Every structure is written in structure tokens, then in C-alpha cells.
Amino acid sequence: MATITVRDLDDEVRSRLRVRAAENGRSMEAEVRAILEAAVRPSRTERRRAGLERARALAAEVGGFDDVFANIPPRADYPRESPFDR
């Protein structure tokens, strides 16, 4: 595990961090870790883009999206009767 030292942290920032940590039931150190982890977590757009790239790569392995979709049965029997309609 790495250690980071933050120098010249404004007193107001430290005070707000202390309050935020207390509100979340964490130590200041745990709160800083949570903030940093959230800051570098991939965004929703990045996760979607990665998923799309994986789908494209998988489709390319089997000959493209047309081949993938050709194996999906038609939805002719939809809408199905709900078990709650009985």
C-alpha cells in the first residue's frame, strides 16, 4: 500500500473534511480514501464504452453482429401472459 502526504492543506478544507468524515461515520483518513477512490473510478460513460468494445470484439470473433443476432429467436410470442393475469 502506498502512503500520500498532503502538504499545505487549508484549515477550512481540513475542517470540512473532518465534518464530512464524521457524517459518514469514518475517520478522516478513510474519508480521504473514499474520495480518492470515487475520483478515479471509471465513469458510467467509460464503463459503457468498455462494454461496447467487448461486445464488438466478441461479435468479431463469430463473424459480426449479424451472425450474433441471427441466433436470437423472433419475439413473435410476445407479449406473453403474465402469471399475475390469471
C-alpha distances in whole Angstrom, upper triangle without the diagonal:
4,7,10,13,16,20,23,22,26,27,28,25,23,26,26,22,23,26,24,21,24,26,23,23,19,18,18,14,14,17,15,12,15,17,14,14,18,18,17,18,21,24,27,29,26,26,30,30,27,29,33,32,31,34,36,34,35,39,39,39,42,44,43,43,47,46,44,46,49,48,47,50,52,52,56,55,54,54,54,55,53,53,53,56,58
4,7,10,13,16,20,19,23,24,26,23,21,24,24,21,22,25,23,21,24,26,24,23,20,18,17,13,14,16,14,11,15,16,13,13,17,17,16,18,21,24,27,28,26,26,30,30,28,30,33,32,32,35,37,35,37,40,40,40,43,45,44,44,48,48,45,47,50,49,49,52,54,53,57,57,55,55,55,57,54,55,55,58,60
4,7,10,13,17,16,20,21,23,20,18,21,22,18,19,23,21,19,22,24,22,22,18,16,14,11,13,15,12,11,15,15,13,14,18,17,17,19,22,25,28,30,28,28,32,32,30,33,36,35,34,38,39,38,40,43,43,43,46,48,47,47,50,50,48,50,53,52,51,54,56,56,59,59,57,57,57,59,56,56,57,60,62
4,6,10,13,13,17,18,20,17,15,19,19,16,18,21,20,18,21,23,22,22,18,16,14,11,13,14,11,10,14,14,11,14,17,16,15,18,22,24,27,29,27,28,31,31,30,33,35,34,35,38,39,38,40,43,44,44,47,49,47,47,51,51,48,50,53,53,52,55,56,56,60,60,57,57,58,59,56,57,57,60,62
4,6,10,10,14,15,18,15,14,17,18,15,17,20,20,18,21,23,22,23,19,16,13,11,14,15,12,13,16,15,13,16,19,18,18,21,24,26,30,31,29,31,34,34,33,36,38,38,38,41,43,42,44,47,47,47,50,52,50,50,54,54,51,53,57,56,55,58,59,59,62,62,60,60,60,62,59,60,59,62,65
4,7,7,10,12,14,12,11,15,15,13,15,18,18,17,20,22,21,22,19,16,13,12,15,14,11,13,16,14,13,16,18,16,18,21,24,25,29,30,29,30,34,34,33,36,38,38,38,41,43,42,44,47,47,48,51,52,50,50,54,54,52,53,57,56,55,58,59,58,62,62,59,59,60,61,59,59,59,62,64
4,6,9,11,14,12,11,15,17,15,16,20,20,19,22,24,24,25,22,19,15,15,18,17,14,16,19,17,16,20,21,20,21,24,27,29,32,33,32,33,37,37,36,39,41,41,42,45,46,45,47,50,50,51,54,55,53,53,57,58,55,56,60,59,58,62,63,62,65,65,63,62,63,65,62,63,62,65,68
4,6,9,12,10,10,14,15,14,16,19,20,20,22,24,25,25,23,20,16,16,20,18,16,18,21,19,18,22,23,21,23,26,29,30,33,34,33,35,38,38,38,41,43,42,44,47,47,47,50,52,52,53,56,57,55,55,58,59,57,58,61,61,60,63,64,63,66,67,64,63,64,66,63,64,63,66,69
4,6,8,7,7,10,12,11,13,15,16,16,19,21,21,22,19,17,13,14,17,15,13,16,18,15,16,19,20,18,21,24,27,27,31,32,31,33,36,36,36,39,41,41,42,45,46,46,48,50,51,52,55,56,54,53,56,57,55,56,59,59,58,61,61,60,64,64,61,60,61,62,60,60,60,62,65
4,5,5,6,9,10,11,12,15,15,16,19,20,21,22,20,18,15,16,19,17,15,18,20,17,18,21,22,20,23,25,28,29,32,33,33,34,37,38,38,40,42,43,44,46,48,48,50,52,53,54,57,58,55,54,58,59,56,57,61,61,59,62,62,61,65,65,61,61,62,63,60,61,60,63,65
4,5,5,6,9,10,10,12,14,15,17,18,20,21,19,17,14,16,19,16,15,19,20,18,19,23,23,22,25,27,30,30,33,35,35,36,39,40,40,42,45,45,46,48,50,50,52,54,55,56,59,60,58,56,60,61,58,59,63,62,61,63,64,62,66,66,62,62,62,63,60,61,60,63,65
4,5,5,6,8,10,11,12,14,15,17,18,20,19,17,14,16,19,16,15,19,19,17,19,22,22,21,24,26,29,29,32,33,33,35,37,38,39,41,43,44,45,47,49,49,51,53,54,55,58,59,56,55,58,60,57,57,61,61,59,61,62,60,63,63,60,59,60,61,58,59,57,60,63
4,5,5,6,9,10,10,12,14,15,16,18,16,15,12,14,16,13,12,15,16,13,15,18,18,17,20,22,25,25,28,30,30,31,34,35,35,37,39,40,41,43,45,45,47,49,50,52,54,55,53,51,55,56,53,54,57,57,55,58,58,57,60,60,57,56,57,58,55,56,55,58,60
4,6,5,6,9,10,10,12,14,15,16,14,12,9,11,14,11,11,14,15,14,15,18,19,18,21,23,26,27,30,32,31,32,35,36,36,38,41,41,42,45,46,47,48,50,52,53,55,56,54,53,56,57,54,55,59,58,56,59,60,58,62,61,58,57,58,59,56,57,56,58,61
4,5,5,6,9,10,11,12,14,15,14,13,10,13,15,13,13,17,17,15,18,21,20,20,23,25,28,28,31,33,33,34,37,38,38,40,43,43,44,46,48,49,50,52,54,55,57,58,56,54,58,59,56,56,60,59,57,60,60,59,62,62,58,57,58,59,56,56,55,58,60
4,5,5,6,8,10,10,12,14,13,13,10,13,14,11,12,15,15,13,16,18,18,18,21,23,26,25,28,30,30,31,34,35,36,37,40,40,41,43,45,46,47,49,51,52,54,55,53,51,55,56,53,53,57,56,54,57,57,55,59,58,55,54,55,55,52,53,52,54,57
4,5,5,6,9,10,11,12,11,10,7,10,11,8,8,12,12,10,13,15,15,15,18,20,23,24,26,28,28,29,32,33,33,35,38,38,39,41,43,44,45,47,48,49,52,53,51,49,53,54,51,51,55,54,52,55,55,54,57,57,54,53,53,54,51,52,51,54,56
4,6,5,6,9,10,10,9,8,6,9,11,9,10,13,13,13,15,18,18,18,21,23,26,27,29,32,31,32,35,36,36,38,40,41,41,44,46,46,47,50,51,52,54,56,53,52,56,56,53,54,57,56,54,57,58,56,59,59,56,54,55,55,52,53,51,55,57
4,5,5,6,9,10,10,10,9,12,13,10,12,15,14,14,17,19,18,19,23,24,27,27,29,31,32,32,34,36,36,38,40,41,42,44,46,47,48,50,52,52,54,56,54,52,55,56,53,53,57,56,54,56,57,55,58,57,54,53,53,54,50,51,49,52,55
4,5,5,6,9,9,9,8,11,11,8,10,13,11,11,14,16,15,16,19,20,23,23,25,28,28,28,31,33,33,34,37,38,38,40,42,43,44,46,48,49,51,52,50,48,51,52,49,49,53,52,50,52,53,51,54,54,50,49,50,50,47,48,46,49,52
4,5,5,6,5,6,5,8,8,5,8,11,10,10,13,15,15,16,19,20,23,24,25,28,28,28,31,33,33,34,37,38,38,40,42,43,43,46,48,48,50,52,50,48,52,52,49,49,53,52,50,52,53,51,55,54,51,50,50,51,48,48,47,50,52
4,5,5,6,7,8,11,11,9,12,14,13,14,17,18,18,20,23,23,26,27,28,31,32,31,34,36,36,37,40,41,41,43,45,46,46,49,51,51,53,55,53,51,54,55,51,52,55,54,52,54,55,53,56,55,52,51,51,51,48,48,47,50,52
4,6,8,10,11,14,12,10,13,15,13,14,17,18,17,19,22,22,25,25,26,30,30,30,32,34,34,35,38,39,39,41,44,44,45,47,49,50,52,53,51,49,52,53,49,50,53,52,50,52,52,50,53,52,49,48,48,48,45,45,44,47,49
4,6,9,10,12,10,8,12,13,10,12,15,15,15,17,20,19,23,23,24,27,27,27,29,32,32,32,35,36,36,38,41,41,42,44,46,47,48,50,48,46,49,50,46,47,50,49,47,49,50,48,51,50,47,46,46,46,43,43,42,45,47
4,7,10,12,9,9,13,13,12,14,17,17,17,20,22,22,25,25,27,30,30,29,32,34,34,34,38,39,38,40,43,43,44,46,48,48,50,52,50,48,52,52,48,49,52,51,49,51,52,50,53,52,49,48,48,48,45,44,43,47,49
4,6,8,6,6,10,10,10,12,14,15,15,18,20,20,23,24,26,29,29,28,31,33,33,33,37,38,37,39,42,42,42,45,47,47,49,51,49,48,51,51,48,49,52,51,49,51,52,51,54,53,50,49,49,50,46,46,45,49,51
4,5,5,6,9,10,11,12,14,15,17,18,20,21,25,26,28,31,30,30,33,35,34,35,38,39,39,41,44,43,44,47,48,49,51,53,51,50,53,54,50,51,55,53,52,54,55,54,57,56,53,53,53,53,50,50,49,52,54
4,5,5,6,9,10,10,12,14,15,16,19,20,24,25,27,30,29,29,32,34,33,35,38,38,38,41,43,43,44,47,48,48,51,53,51,49,53,53,50,51,55,54,52,55,56,54,58,57,54,53,54,54,51,51,51,54,56
4,5,5,6,9,10,11,12,14,15,17,18,22,24,26,29,28,28,31,33,32,33,36,36,36,39,41,41,42,45,46,46,49,51,49,48,51,52,49,50,53,52,51,53,55,53,57,56,54,53,53,54,51,51,51,54,56
4,5,5,6,9,10,10,12,14,16,16,20,22,24,27,26,25,29,30,29,31,34,34,34,36,39,39,39,42,44,44,46,48,46,45,49,49,46,47,50,49,48,50,51,50,54,53,50,50,50,51,48,48,47,50,53
4,5,5,6,9,10,11,12,15,15,19,20,22,25,25,24,28,29,29,30,33,34,34,36,38,38,39,42,43,44,46,48,46,45,48,49,45,46,50,49,47,50,51,49,53,52,49,49,49,50,47,47,46,49,52
4,5,5,6,9,10,10,13,14,18,19,22,24,23,24,27,28,28,29,32,33,33,35,37,37,39,41,42,43,45,47,45,44,48,48,45,46,50,49,47,50,51,50,54,53,51,50,50,51,49,49,49,52,54
4,5,5,6,9,10,11,12,16,18,20,23,22,22,25,26,25,27,30,30,30,33,35,35,36,38,40,40,43,44,42,42,45,46,42,44,47,46,45,48,49,48,52,51,49,48,49,50,47,47,47,50,52
4,6,5,6,9,10,10,14,16,18,21,20,20,23,24,24,25,28,29,29,31,33,33,34,37,38,39,41,43,41,40,43,44,40,41,45,44,42,45,46,45,48,48,45,45,45,46,43,44,44,47,49
4,6,5,6,9,10,14,14,17,20,19,19,22,24,23,25,28,28,29,31,33,34,35,37,39,39,42,43,41,40,43,44,41,42,45,45,43,46,47,45,49,49,46,45,46,47,45,45,45,48,50
4,5,5,6,9,12,14,17,19,18,18,22,23,22,24,27,27,27,30,32,32,33,36,37,38,40,42,39,39,42,43,40,41,45,44,43,46,47,46,49,49,47,46,47,49,46,47,47,50,52
4,5,6,6,10,12,15,17,16,16,19,20,19,21,24,24,24,27,29,29,30,33,34,35,37,39,37,36,39,40,37,38,42,41,39,42,44,43,46,46,44,43,44,45,43,44,44,47,49
4,6,5,9,9,12,15,14,14,17,19,18,20,23,23,24,26,28,29,30,32,33,34,37,38,36,34,38,39,36,37,40,40,38,41,42,41,44,44,41,41,42,43,41,42,41,44,47
4,6,8,9,13,14,13,15,18,18,18,21,23,23,24,27,28,29,30,32,33,35,37,38,36,35,38,39,37,37,41,41,39,42,43,42,46,46,43,43,44,46,43,45,44,47,50
4,6,9,12,13,12,13,16,16,16,18,21,21,21,24,26,26,27,30,31,32,34,35,33,33,36,37,34,36,39,39,38,41,42,41,45,45,43,43,44,45,43,45,45,47,50
4,6,9,11,10,10,13,14,13,15,18,18,19,21,23,23,25,27,28,29,32,33,31,30,34,34,31,32,36,36,34,37,38,38,41,42,39,39,40,42,40,41,41,44,46
4,7,8,6,6,10,10,10,12,15,15,16,18,20,20,22,24,25,26,29,30,28,26,30,31,28,29,33,33,31,35,36,35,39,39,37,37,38,40,38,40,40,42,45
4,5,5,6,9,10,11,12,14,15,17,18,20,21,23,24,26,27,29,30,27,26,30,31,28,29,32,32,31,34,34,34,37,38,35,35,36,38,37,38,38,40,43
4,5,5,6,9,10,11,12,14,15,16,18,20,21,22,24,26,27,28,25,24,27,28,25,26,29,29,28,30,31,30,34,34,31,31,33,35,33,35,35,37,40
4,5,5,6,9,10,10,12,14,15,16,18,20,21,22,24,26,27,23,22,25,27,24,24,28,29,27,30,30,30,33,34,32,32,34,36,34,37,37,39,42
4,5,5,6,9,10,11,12,14,15,16,18,20,21,23,25,26,23,22,25,27,24,25,29,29,28,31,32,31,35,36,34,34,35,38,36,38,39,41,44
4,5,5,6,9,10,11,12,14,15,17,18,20,21,23,24,22,20,24,25,22,23,27,26,25,28,29,29,33,33,31,31,33,35,33,35,36,38,41
4,5,5,6,9,10,10,12,14,15,16,18,20,21,22,19,18,21,22,19,20,24,24,22,26,26,26,30,30,28,29,30,33,31,33,34,36,39
4,5,5,6,9,10,10,12,14,15,16,19,20,21,18,17,20,22,19,20,24,24,23,27,28,28,31,32,30,31,33,36,35,37,37,39,42
4,5,5,6,9,10,11,12,14,15,17,19,20,18,17,21,21,19,20,24,24,23,27,28,28,32,33,31,32,33,36,35,37,38,40,42
4,5,5,6,9,10,11,12,14,15,17,18,16,15,18,19,16,17,21,21,20,23,25,25,29,29,28,29,30,33,31,33,35,36,39
4,5,5,6,9,10,10,12,14,16,16,13,12,16,17,14,15,19,19,19,22,23,24,27,29,27,28,30,33,32,34,35,37,39
4,5,5,6,9,10,10,13,15,15,13,13,16,17,15,17,20,21,21,24,26,26,30,32,30,31,33,36,35,37,39,40,43
4,5,5,6,9,10,11,13,14,13,12,16,16,14,16,19,19,19,23,25,25,29,30,29,31,31,35,34,36,37,39,41
4,5,5,6,8,10,11,12,10,9,13,13,10,12,15,15,15,19,21,22,26,27,26,27,28,32,31,33,35,36,39
4,5,5,6,9,10,10,8,8,12,12,11,13,16,16,17,21,22,23,27,29,28,29,31,34,34,36,38,39,42
4,5,5,6,9,10,9,10,14,13,12,15,17,17,19,22,24,26,29,31,30,32,33,36,36,38,40,41,44
4,5,5,7,9,8,9,12,11,9,13,15,14,16,19,22,23,27,28,28,30,30,34,34,35,38,39,41
4,5,5,6,5,5,9,8,7,10,12,12,14,17,19,21,25,26,26,28,29,33,33,35,37,38,40
4,5,5,5,7,10,9,9,13,14,15,17,21,22,25,28,30,30,32,33,36,37,39,41,42,44
4,6,7,10,12,10,10,14,15,15,17,21,23,26,29,30,30,33,33,37,37,39,41,42,44
4,6,8,9,7,7,11,11,11,14,18,20,23,26,27,28,30,31,34,35,37,39,40,42
4,7,8,6,8,11,11,12,15,18,20,23,26,28,28,31,32,35,36,38,41,42,43
4,6,6,7,9,10,12,14,17,19,21,24,26,27,29,30,34,34,37,39,40,42
4,5,5,6,8,10,11,15,16,18,21,23,23,25,27,30,31,34,36,36,38
4,5,5,6,9,10,13,14,17,19,22,22,25,26,30,31,34,36,36,38
4,6,5,7,9,12,14,17,20,22,23,25,26,30,31,33,36,36,38
4,6,6,7,11,13,16,19,21,21,23,24,28,28,31,33,34,35
4,5,5,9,10,12,15,17,18,20,21,25,26,28,31,31,33
4,6,8,9,13,15,17,18,21,22,26,27,29,32,32,34
4,6,9,12,15,16,17,20,20,24,25,27,30,30,32
4,7,9,12,13,14,16,17,21,22,24,27,27,29
4,7,9,10,11,14,15,18,20,22,25,25,26
4,6,8,9,12,13,17,19,22,24,24,25
4,6,6,8,10,14,16,19,21,20,22
4,6,8,10,13,16,19,21,20,21
4,6,6,10,13,15,18,16,18
3,5,8,11,14,16,15,17
4,7,9,12,13,12,15
4,6,9,11,10,12
4,6,8,7,8
4,5,5,8
4,5,6
4,5
4
